Amino acid sequence: NIESMTRKQSETKWLGGNMTPFNILGISPMSTPTEIFKAFQKRTQGLAPNDVTFIGEQVGFSKDWAAFLHNFNGELTDLSRVLPTESELKSINELNAA
């Protein structure tokens, strides 16, 4: 979720946290949430699901967020209109796995 991701951003900025996941995505940890979501979506295409989950967790995404962003085929523009809740994410991912 955005709260967890912004916490990772702050840890990286103020405490010298792990820059590697942001480097893998090719962006600054101070990028906007939309930029991070788009970079994650683009850079994880073709990766194995466990790699997608691992990278997602490193930037502060839950397993369900990582899977949702990885599998999302739409345009990430106005996130305030498309952000599902954690329980909706779980349901979406369960349906995708079926």
Contacts in CASP RR format, 6 or more apart in sequence:
PFRMAT RR
TARGET T0000
AUTHOR 0000-0000-0000
METHOD contacts of the structure
MODEL  1
NIESMTRKQSETKWLGGNMTPFNILGISPMSTPTEIFKAFQKRTQGLAPN
DVTFIGEQVGFSKDWAAFLHNFNGELTDLSRVLPTESELKSINELNAA
1 61 0 8 1.000
1 62 0 8 1.000
1 65 0 8 1.000
1 86 0 8 1.000
2 33 0 8 1.000
2 83 0 8 1.000
4 60 0 8 1.000
4 61 0 8 1.000
4 62 0 8 1.000
5 33 0 8 1.000
5 36 0 8 1.000
5 59 0 8 1.000
5 60 0 8 1.000
5 61 0 8 1.000
6 33 0 8 1.000
7 60 0 8 1.000
8 29 0 8 1.000
8 58 0 8 1.000
8 59 0 8 1.000
8 60 0 8 1.000
9 29 0 8 1.000
9 30 0 8 1.000
11 17 0 8 1.000
12 18 0 8 1.000
12 19 0 8 1.000
12 22 0 8 1.000
12 29 0 8 1.000
13 29 0 8 1.000
13 30 0 8 1.000
18 58 0 8 1.000
19 29 0 8 1.000
20 58 0 8 1.000
21 55 0 8 1.000
21 56 0 8 1.000
21 58 0 8 1.000
21 59 0 8 1.000
22 28 0 8 1.000
22 29 0 8 1.000
22 31 0 8 1.000
22 36 0 8 1.000
22 59 0 8 1.000
24 43 0 8 1.000
24 55 0 8 1.000
25 36 0 8 1.000
25 39 0 8 1.000
25 40 0 8 1.000
25 43 0 8 1.000
25 55 0 8 1.000
25 59 0 8 1.000
26 39 0 8 1.000
26 43 0 8 1.000
27 35 0 8 1.000
27 36 0 8 1.000
27 39 0 8 1.000
31 39 0 8 1.000
33 79 0 8 1.000
34 76 0 8 1.000
34 77 0 8 1.000
34 79 0 8 1.000
36 59 0 8 1.000
37 69 0 8 1.000
37 76 0 8 1.000
37 79 0 8 1.000
38 76 0 8 1.000
40 55 0 8 1.000
40 56 0 8 1.000
40 59 0 8 1.000
40 61 0 8 1.000
40 66 0 8 1.000
40 69 0 8 1.000
40 70 0 8 1.000
41 69 0 8 1.000
41 70 0 8 1.000
41 72 0 8 1.000
41 76 0 8 1.000
44 51 0 8 1.000
44 52 0 8 1.000
44 55 0 8 1.000
44 56 0 8 1.000
44 66 0 8 1.000
44 69 0 8 1.000
44 70 0 8 1.000
45 70 0 8 1.000
47 55 0 8 1.000
47 70 0 8 1.000
49 67 0 8 1.000
49 70 0 8 1.000
52 66 0 8 1.000
52 67 0 8 1.000
52 70 0 8 1.000
53 63 0 8 1.000
53 66 0 8 1.000
53 67 0 8 1.000
55 66 0 8 1.000
56 65 0 8 1.000
56 66 0 8 1.000
57 63 0 8 1.000
57 66 0 8 1.000
61 69 0 8 1.000
62 86 0 8 1.000
62 89 0 8 1.000
64 86 0 8 1.000
64 89 0 8 1.000
64 90 0 8 1.000
64 92 0 8 1.000
64 93 0 8 1.000
65 89 0 8 1.000
67 89 0 8 1.000
67 93 0 8 1.000
67 96 0 8 1.000
68 84 0 8 1.000
68 89 0 8 1.000
68 92 0 8 1.000
68 93 0 8 1.000
71 93 0 8 1.000
71 96 0 8 1.000
76 82 0 8 1.000
84 92 0 8 1.000
END
